[in-house]
Amino acid sequence: MQQIRLTFLGVLAAVSVAIPIVAEANPPHDEQIEARRDLRAGNVHSLRDIERQVLPTMRGLQYLGPEYDPEAMAYRLKFIRDGRVVFVDVDARTGQVRGHR
């Protein structure tokens, strides 16, 4: 029984050491990193260009900020007015507004 307990503790120790290594090999997805990479590659418009285009059309709404979806290559700009949230989806490649929600 003592041998089984020691073997179990040895396996447990090895696994606990390996978990941080696996976590470092797969860093969390960061939308800002993806957006910068796509911008440097010339695949998308800059967020500043998108904001210059969209913000003036959203008078009366408070701008809360952007999100970037690297898979869709789209920006989502978030606004609020009177407790109502409005999203504006913009194609990051073309700069065209896809829609409001």
KABEL-V206129 format. One record per residue. N is the residue number from 1. OMEGA is omega in radians with two decimals (NA if undefined). D_LAST is the distance of its C-alpha to the last C-alpha in whole Angstrom. Layout:
BEGIN
n = {N;N}
omega = {OMEGA;OMEGA}
d_last = {D_LAST;D_LAST}
END
This chain:
BEGIN
n = {1;2;3;4;5;6;7;8;9;10;11;12;13;14;15;16;17;18;19;20;21;22;23;24;25;26;27;28;29;30;31;32;33;34;35;36;37;38;39;40;41;42;43;44;45;46;47;48;49;50;51;52;53;54;55;56;57;58;59;60;61;62;63;64;65;66;67;68;69;70;71;72;73;74;75;76;77;78;79;80;81;82;83;84;85;86;87;88;89;90;91;92;93;94;95;96;97;98;99;100;101}
omega = {3.11;-3.13;3.12;3.14;3.12;3.11;3.12;3.13;3.10;3.10;3.13;3.11;-3.14;3.13;-3.11;3.07;-3.08;-3.09;3.10;3.12;3.11;-3.14;3.12;-3.14;-3.14;-3.10;3.14;3.13;-3.11;-3.08;3.11;3.09;3.13;-3.14;3.12;3.14;3.14;3.11;3.12;3.13;3.13;-3.09;-3.06;3.01;3.10;3.09;-3.13;3.10;3.13;3.13;3.11;-3.14;-2.98;-3.02;3.14;-3.13;-3.06;-3.12;3.12;3.10;3.09;3.14;-3.12;3.11;-3.08;2.89;3.10;3.09;-3.08;3.13;3.12;-3.03;-3.09;2.99;2.99;3.11;-3.04;-3.13;3.07;3.02;3.12;3.11;-3.14;-3.14;3.12;3.08;3.03;3.13;-3.07;3.06;-3.07;-3.14;-3.05;-3.05;-3.12;3.07;3.13;-3.14;3.10;3.05;NA}
d_last = {63;63;63;60;58;59;57;54;54;55;52;49;50;50;46;45;46;44;41;40;41;39;36;37;37;33;32;28;25;24;21;23;26;24;22;26;27;25;26;29;29;28;25;22;22;22;19;21;21;17;17;20;18;14;15;17;15;13;16;16;13;15;14;15;15;14;14;16;16;20;20;17;18;14;13;10;10;10;10;11;13;15;14;10;8;6;5;6;8;12;15;17;20;20;17;15;12;10;7;4;0}
END
